[in-house]
C-alpha cells in the first residue's frame, strides 16, 4: 500500500479576532496560498530539513494582543479630538493601537509572532472627511500632538510606526470614495483611502455610474493592489506591475489637495505649466512628513481588456534577456504594459512554484535552455487593438533575435492568476521558521550586472540562502532589480543585521535605495549618504516650512528628523 505523501499542517483558518496573527497576516483573513509540493521539497533540500522539522510549528502569534501601556494624551485632548470626529471614530483600546501602528515588514511579523510591540499611538482616529482632517491638524499642531498617517497598512518600511505616540490617523475608514470622473479631461477625483480593487471596479463601471462613454482603468496594479490605497501609492512613490506602459504613481497624479500644519492647498489642474518648480511634484513621495493628502485627481486610461496580448519567452541566458529588454524599451515601437524578466535562480524556482510539468523542463533542456542559465520573460501589451498587435509582434521579433523561444501565453496567464497571492505564503513558511523578504532598487543599464552580481553575492554569502531576482519596471534608461531572499531564520536580531547588510550592498553597488516601496524609517539612515547633504538640506527646509513644530510622522520618516 502506497504511503500518503507528508504535507505540513498549513494553516487554513482565519486568525481569531484580537490576536497578533490577525494583525500580521497578509491580505484576506480567509484566503491562503500554500507552497506547492515542489517548493516544499525544494525548501527541505536547500535548508537541509526533513519532514520532522515541519511536524510542529514555532511562534504563531495566536495570543490576544496585550499592550498594557497607558494613554499619554491628556483627558481634555482626547475629548477635544472626539468632539472633532465623533466619539465613535476614536479608539483607545490595546488592539487598535497595535493594529494601526503595524505595517507588513518581515521584521514586524517576526516581532509580533513573539508578542514584541514597538511604538504605538495613544489614540486611533478615523476622520470622516477633509474638514475633519483640517480641524484635527489645527488642533494637533497647537497642542503639539504627533500625527502618523495610516491608510492601507501595507507599508514595508515602518512607515506606519508612531515613534513619538500621539494619534494614528486612519484615512481608509471613511475617506474612500471616487468623487468624479471627468471624461473630457480623462481624470478621476478620488479620496486617498480608496483601496485599489474598489477604485478599479468603479472606473471599469464608469458608463453606468458616471454616464461616461468609455470604461476606464487606473493603470496601477502593485502586488499589494488588493490591500493598498490610492493615497498610499502616491505618498510612497509606488509602482504598479503595468508601470512600463501606464507609468509609476508619480506619473499618474494630476493634482493633489493637502492639509498641512502650515495651511491647506490644492495644486492646479493643468497638463503642463512653466510656473517654476512644481509643488505638485514635491508632495509626491512625501510619506506624510509634510502633510496629509486628502484628495487627488488622477489620470485614467481607457479600459480595453479584450485587446490584451500576452507573451512569454525563455531566453538562454540572463545577458540575452537583459539585452533584449533594453532593445525593446529603446526601440520606440511602443511599450508593453506588464514586462518581467527573471534571473536564472528565480526562473528555475519559479517553474517549481508554478508547478510546470517535468516534461516541459526536459523539453527546454533538450532545446539548449539549461537549468540555472535560462531566464523567463513574460508580460502583456494593452491598448488599442492595432497597437497591441504591433507591439506584441515587435517584442517577439526582438526576443527571437536574442535567442529566445516563445512559450505562448501560458507563463503570463499562470503568473497573472497568482500575482496578488504570492505574499500569502509568508505566514505558512514563517510558522516553521522560514522567512521571505524583498528589497528593490532602480538601476541604469550600464550598471545592472554589477548591481545584480554584487547584491546576489552578499545574500548568497549567508549559507543556505535563496536569492531570486527579477526586473519588472522598465524605462529606456534602465530598470529595477527586485531581490527576494528566503532563509531559515526566525531570530529578529539576526534578520535585522542581515537585511541591513543587503541595503548596504545595494548602496555600495550603485542601486537606488528604493524603487517603489518608499523610504519610511527603515531606509532613512542611508538617505543622506545616498542623496548628499545638499539635497537633504532642501528636503529638511521643506519639512520645516510645512511642519514647523515637527508633528507630522516624526521619528525618522524619510530621514528628515
C-alpha positions in Angstrom: 0.0 0.0 0.0 1.4 3.4 -1.0 2.1 5.7 1.9 0.4 9.1 1.9 2.7 11.9 1.0 3.5 14.1 4.0 2.4 17.7 3.9 2.9 20.3 6.7 -0.2 21.4 8.6 -0.5 24.7 6.6 -3.0 27.0 8.3 -6.4 27.1 6.7 -8.2 29.1 9.4 -8.6 32.8 9.7 -6.8 34.3 12.7 -9.0 34.8 15.7 -10.1 38.4 16.3 -7.8 40.4 18.6 -4.7 38.2 18.0 -1.2 39.2 16.9 -1.7 37.0 13.9 -4.8 38.9 12.8 -2.5 41.9 12.5 0.4 40.5 10.7 -1.5 38.1 8.4 -1.3 39.3 4.8 -4.4 40.1 2.8 -7.8 38.5 3.2 -8.1 36.8 6.6 -9.9 33.8 4.9 -7.5 33.5 2.0 -4.4 31.3 1.8 -1.8 30.2 -0.7 0.3 27.3 0.4 3.7 26.3 -1.1 3.4 23.8 -3.8 4.7 20.2 -3.2 7.7 21.1 -5.5 8.5 24.2 -3.4 8.2 22.3 -0.2 10.6 19.7 -1.5 13.0 22.4 -2.6 12.9 24.2 0.7 13.7 20.9 2.6 16.6 20.3 0.3 18.1 23.8 0.3 17.8 24.2 4.1 18.7 20.6 5.0 15.4 20.0 6.7 13.4 16.8 7.0 9.7 16.3 7.3 10.2 16.1 11.1 11.0 19.8 11.1 7.5 20.5 9.9 5.7 18.4 12.5 5.4 21.3 14.9 5.1 25.0 14.5 7.0 27.8 16.2 5.5 31.0 17.4 2.2 31.5 15.5 1.1 34.8 17.2 -2.2 33.3 18.3 -2.3 35.1 21.6 -4.6 38.0 22.2 -2.8 41.4 21.9 -1.9 42.9 25.3 -0.3 46.3 25.4 -0.6 47.5 29.0 0.6 51.0 28.1 -1.3 54.0 29.3 -2.5 56.7 27.0 -0.2 59.7 27.2 -2.7 62.2 25.8 -4.4 64.3 28.5 -8.1 63.6 29.0 -9.1 67.0 27.7 -7.1 66.3 24.5 -8.9 63.0 23.9 -12.3 64.7 24.4 -11.4 67.6 22.0 -10.4 65.0 19.3 -13.7 63.1 19.9 -15.6 66.4 19.5 -14.0 66.9 16.1 -14.5 63.5 14.5 -17.2 61.9 16.7 -16.5 59.7 19.7 -17.3 56.6 17.6 -14.3 57.5 15.4 -11.7 57.5 18.3 -10.3 54.2 19.6 -8.1 53.8 22.7 -8.1 50.0 23.1 -4.9 47.9 23.0 -5.7 46.1 19.8 -6.5 49.2 17.7 -3.4 50.9 18.9 -1.2 48.0 17.9 -3.1 47.2 14.6 -2.8 50.8 13.3 0.9 51.0 14.2 1.8 48.0 12.2 2.8 47.5 8.6 3.8 44.4 6.7 7.6 44.2 7.1 9.1 40.9 7.8 10.7 42.3 11.0 7.3 43.4 12.3 5.8 39.9 11.5 8.7 38.3 13.4 8.3 40.5 16.4 4.5 40.2 16.6 4.9 36.4 16.5 6.9 36.8 19.7 4.5 39.3 21.2 7.0 42.1 20.8 5.3 45.5 20.4 7.3 48.6 19.4 5.9 52.1 19.3 2.2 52.7 19.2 0.0 55.8 19.1 -2.1 56.9 22.1 -5.3 57.1 20.1 -6.5 55.9 16.7 -8.6 58.4 14.9 -10.8 57.9 11.8 -11.6 61.2 10.1 -14.9 61.4 8.2 -13.8 64.0 5.6 -11.2 66.5 4.7 -12.8 69.1 7.0 -12.2 66.8 10.0 -8.6 66.4 8.9 -8.2 70.2 8.7 -9.6 70.7 12.2 -7.5 67.9 13.6 -4.4 69.3 12.1 -5.1 72.7 13.6 -5.7 71.2 17.0 -2.7 68.8 17.0 -0.3 71.5 15.8 -1.5 73.8 18.6 -1.2 71.0 21.2 2.0 69.5 19.7 0.4 66.1 19.3 2.3 63.9 16.8 0.2 62.6 13.8 1.2 59.4 12.0 -0.9 58.6 8.8 -2.2 55.1 8.2 -4.1 54.1 5.1 -3.9 50.6 3.8 -1.3 49.3 6.2 0.8 47.5 3.5 3.9 49.5 4.3 7.2 47.5 4.2 9.4 50.2 5.6 8.0 51.0 9.1 6.0 53.9 7.5 3.1 53.3 9.9 5.0 53.3 13.1 4.1 56.2 15.5 7.6 56.6 17.0 6.5 59.5 19.2 3.0 58.4 20.1 0.2 60.9 19.5 -2.5 59.8 17.1 -2.7 57.3 14.2 -4.8 58.9 11.6 -6.6 56.2 9.6 -7.6 57.5 6.1 -9.3 54.4 4.7 -12.3 54.0 7.0 -14.4 56.8 5.7 -12.3 58.7 3.1 -12.5 56.0 0.4 -14.7 57.2 -2.5 -14.4 58.1 -6.1 -15.9 61.5 -6.3 -15.9 62.4 -10.0 -14.9 61.1 -13.4 -14.1 63.9 -15.8 -14.3 62.3 -19.3 -13.3 65.4 -21.2 -10.0 65.6 -19.2 -9.8 61.9 -18.7 -9.2 62.2 -15.0 -10.8 60.9 -11.8 -11.1 62.8 -8.5 -10.7 60.4 -5.6 -10.2 60.3 -1.8 -6.9 58.9 -0.6 -8.2 56.0 1.4 -9.9 54.2 -1.5 -8.5 50.7 -1.9 -7.2 49.5 -5.3 -9.9 47.0 -6.2 -12.8 49.4 -5.4 -11.1 52.2 -7.4 -10.6 50.0 -10.4 -14.1 48.5 -10.2 -15.8 51.9 -10.2 -13.6 53.1 -13.1 -14.5 49.9 -15.1 -18.2 50.7 -14.5 -17.9 54.5 -15.3 -20.6 54.4 -18.0 -23.2 53.0 -15.5 -22.0 55.1 -12.5 -20.9 58.4 -14.1 -22.6 58.3 -17.5 -19.3 58.2 -19.4 -18.9 56.9 -23.0 -15.9 54.7 -22.2 -14.8 52.4 -19.5 -11.6 53.3 -17.7 -8.7 51.7 -15.7 -6.4 53.2 -13.1 -3.4 51.5 -14.7 -1.7 51.0 -11.3 -1.5 47.4 -10.0 1.1 46.8 -7.4 1.4 43.4 -5.8 -0.3 44.9 -2.8 -3.2 46.2 -5.0 -5.9 44.4 -3.0 -4.8 46.0 0.3 -3.2 49.3 -0.7 -4.9 52.7 -1.3 -4.6 55.4 -3.9 -3.1 57.8 -1.4 -0.6 55.3 -0.3 0.5 54.7 -3.9 1.2 58.4 -4.3 2.9 59.4 -1.0 5.3 56.4 -1.2 6.1 56.8 -5.0 4.7 53.4 -5.7 4.9 51.5 -9.0 2.3 49.1 -10.4 3.0 45.9 -12.3 1.9 47.6 -15.6 4.0 50.7 -15.0 6.1 50.2 -18.1 3.1 51.4 -20.2 1.0 53.4 -17.8 3.8 54.9 -15.7 4.6 54.9 -12.0 2.3 56.6 -9.4 4.4 59.7 -9.8 3.4 59.9 -13.5 -0.3 59.2 -13.0 -1.0 62.0 -10.4 -2.6 65.1 -12.0 -3.2 67.3 -9.0 -3.4 67.0 -5.2 -5.0 68.6 -2.1 -3.1 68.6 1.2 -3.8 69.7 4.7 -0.5 70.7 6.5 0.3 72.4 9.7 1.3 75.4 7.6 -2.1 75.5 5.8 -4.3 73.8 3.2 -3.7 74.0 -0.5 -4.6 72.3 -3.8 -2.2 72.1 -6.7 -3.6 73.3 -10.0 -5.2 71.2 -12.8 -3.1 71.8 -15.8 -1.4 69.2 -18.1 1.7 71.3 -18.0 2.9 74.7 -16.7 6.1 76.7 -16.7 5.5 78.4 -13.4 8.6 77.3 -11.5 9.3 74.1 -9.6 6.1 72.2 -9.1 4.8 71.8 -5.6 2.6 69.0 -7.0 5.8 67.0 -7.6 7.3 68.0 -4.3 4.4 66.4 -2.4 4.6 63.1 -4.2 6.6 60.7 -2.1 6.4 62.9 1.0 5.2 60.0 3.1 3.1 62.0 5.5 6.1 64.1 6.6 4.9 67.4 5.1 1.1 67.0 5.5 -1.9 64.8 4.8 -3.2 64.1 1.3 -7.0 64.5 1.4 -8.0 64.4 -2.2 -6.3 63.7 -5.5 -7.1 64.0 -9.2 -5.6 61.0 -11.1 -5.1 60.4 -14.8 -7.1 57.4 -16.0 -6.9 55.3 -19.2 -9.4 53.6 -21.5 -10.2 50.0 -20.3 -9.8 47.6 -23.3 -9.0 44.1 -21.8 -10.3 42.5 -25.0 -7.3 43.8 -26.8 -4.7 42.4 -24.4 -1.9 40.4 -26.0 0.1 38.1 -23.6 3.5 36.7 -24.3 6.1 34.5 -22.6 9.7 33.7 -23.7 12.6 31.7 -22.4 16.0 33.2 -23.0 19.2 31.1 -23.0 21.0 33.4 -20.5 20.4 36.4 -18.2 22.6 38.5 -20.5 20.4 37.7 -23.5 17.3 38.6 -21.5 18.7 41.9 -20.4 20.0 42.9 -23.8 16.6 42.0 -25.5 14.8 44.0 -22.8 16.9 47.1 -23.3 16.4 46.9 -27.1 12.6 46.6 -26.6 12.5 49.6 -24.3 14.7 51.8 -26.5 13.3 50.8 -30.0 10.3 53.3 -29.7 7.8 51.0 -31.4 5.7 51.2 -28.2 5.8 49.7 -24.7 4.3 46.6 -23.1 2.2 47.1 -20.0 3.5 44.3 -17.9 7.0 43.2 -18.7 9.2 41.0 -16.5 12.5 39.1 -16.7 13.6 36.6 -14.1 17.2 35.7 -13.5 18.3 32.0 -13.6 17.6 31.2 -9.9 14.2 32.8 -9.9 13.4 31.1 -13.3 14.1 27.6 -12.0 12.5 28.1 -8.6 9.5 29.9 -10.3 9.0 26.9 -12.6 8.6 24.8 -9.4 6.3 27.4 -7.8 4.0 27.3 -10.8 4.0 23.5 -10.9 5.4 23.3 -14.5 5.4 19.6 -15.6 8.8 17.8 -15.7 8.2 17.1 -19.4 8.3 20.9 -20.1 11.6 21.1 -18.2 13.1 18.3 -20.2 11.9 19.8 -23.5 13.6 23.2 -22.6 16.8 21.4 -21.7 16.9 19.5 -24.9 16.4 22.8 -26.8 19.5 24.2 -25.1 17.8 26.2 -22.3 19.8 24.8 -19.4 18.8 24.9 -15.7 20.3 27.8 -13.8 21.2 29.6 -17.0 17.9 30.1 -18.7 15.7 33.1 -18.0 11.9 33.5 -18.2 10.3 36.6 -19.6 6.6 37.3 -19.5 4.1 40.2 -19.9 1.3 41.7 -21.9 0.5 44.6 -24.2 -2.6 46.8 -23.6 -4.3 49.5 -25.5 -6.0 49.8 -28.9 -6.2 46.6 -31.0 -3.7 47.6 -33.8 -1.3 48.9 -31.2 -1.3 45.7 -29.1 -0.8 43.5 -32.1 2.1 45.7 -33.4 3.9 45.9 -30.1 3.5 42.2 -29.4 4.9 41.2 -32.8 7.8 43.6 -32.4 8.6 42.1 -29.0 8.6 38.6 -30.4 10.9 39.7 -33.2 13.5 41.1 -30.7 13.2 38.1 -28.4 13.9 35.7 -31.2 16.9 37.8 -32.4 18.4 37.3 -28.9 17.9 33.5 -28.9 14.6 33.2 -27.1 11.9 30.6 -27.6 8.3 31.5 -27.4 6.2 29.9 -24.7 2.9 31.4 -26.0 0.7 33.0 -23.3 1.0 30.1 -20.8 3.5 31.6 -18.3 1.9 35.0 -18.4 -1.5 33.6 -17.7 -0.1 31.4 -14.9 1.6 34.4 -13.3 -1.5 36.7 -13.6 -3.6 34.0 -11.8 -1.4 34.2 -8.7 0.2 37.6 -8.9 -1.5 39.1 -5.8 -1.3 35.8 -3.8 2.4 35.1 -3.5 2.9 37.1 -0.3 0.3 34.9 1.4 2.9 32.1 1.7 4.9 34.2 4.2 2.7 33.1 7.1 2.8 29.4 6.2 6.6 29.4 6.0 7.0 31.7 8.9 5.2 29.2 11.1 8.2 26.9 10.6 11.0 29.5 10.9 11.4 30.2 7.2 11.2 33.8 6.1 10.8 35.6 2.8 11.6 39.2 2.3 12.3 41.6 -0.5 14.4 44.7 -1.3 14.4 46.5 -4.6 16.5 49.1 -6.4 16.4 51.2 -9.6 19.5 50.9 -11.8 20.7 52.1 -15.2 21.5 49.6 -17.9 25.2 50.2 -17.7 25.3 49.3 -14.0 22.7 46.5 -14.0 25.1 43.5 -14.0 27.4 45.0 -11.3 24.4 45.5 -9.0 22.9 42.1 -9.7 26.1 40.2 -9.1 27.2 42.3 -6.1 23.9 42.1 -4.1 23.4 38.4 -5.0 27.0 37.7 -3.8 26.2 39.3 -0.4 22.9 37.4 0.0 24.4 34.1 -1.0 27.4 34.6 1.3 25.0 33.5 4.1 24.9 29.8 3.8 21.8 28.1 2.6 20.0 31.3 1.5 18.0 31.6 -1.7 18.1 34.8 -3.8 15.5 35.2 -6.5 15.8 38.3 -8.7 13.7 39.9 -11.4 13.3 43.1 -13.2 9.7 44.3 -13.5 9.6 48.1 -14.2 11.3 49.2 -17.4 12.4 52.5 -18.8 14.6 53.5 -21.8 17.4 54.3 -19.4 17.2 51.3 -17.1 15.0 49.1 -14.9 14.7 47.9 -11.4 16.1 44.8 -9.7 13.8 43.1 -7.2 15.7 40.9 -4.8 13.7 38.2 -3.0 15.6 36.4 -0.2 14.5 33.2 1.5 16.2 31.8 4.6 15.8 29.5 7.6 15.9 32.2 10.2 13.5 33.2 13.0 15.6 35.5 15.2 14.5 39.2 14.7 18.0 40.4 15.6 19.7 38.1 13.1 17.3 39.2 10.5 17.8 42.9 11.1 21.6 42.5 10.7 21.3 40.5 7.5 18.7 42.9 6.0 20.7 46.0 6.7 23.7 44.3 5.1 21.7 43.9 1.9 20.8 47.6 1.9 24.5 48.4 2.4 25.3 46.2 -0.6 22.7 47.9 -2.8 24.1 51.3 -1.9 27.7 50.1 -2.4 26.9 48.7 -5.9 25.1 51.7 -7.2 21.5 50.9 -6.9 18.8 53.3 -5.6 17.8 52.7 -2.0 14.2 52.1 -3.2 12.4 51.9 -6.5 8.8 51.6 -5.4 8.5 50.8 -1.7 9.3 54.3 -0.4 11.7 55.0 2.5 9.9 55.1 5.8 12.0 54.7 8.8 13.7 51.5 7.6 15.8 53.0 4.9 16.1 56.6 6.3 19.6 56.0 7.9 21.0 55.7 4.4 19.3 58.8 2.9 21.9 61.4 3.5 24.7 59.2 2.1 22.6 58.4 -0.9 21.3 61.9 -1.7 24.0 64.0 -0.3 23.9 66.8 2.3 22.7 69.5 -0.1 19.6 67.6 -1.3 18.7 66.5 2.2 19.0 70.1 3.3 16.4 71.1 0.7 14.0 68.4 2.0 14.6 69.4 5.6 13.8 73.0 4.7 10.5 71.9 3.1 9.8 69.9 6.3 10.4 72.9 8.4 8.1 75.1 6.3 5.2 72.7 6.1 5.6 71.3 9.6 7.3 73.9 11.8 6.6 72.1 15.1 7.6 68.6 13.8 4.3 66.8 14.5 3.9 65.0 11.1 5.1 61.4 11.0 8.0 62.3 13.3 10.8 59.9 14.4 12.9 59.4 11.2 10.4 59.3 8.3 12.5 60.0 5.2 15.5 60.7 7.4 14.2 64.3 7.9 14.4 64.4 11.7 
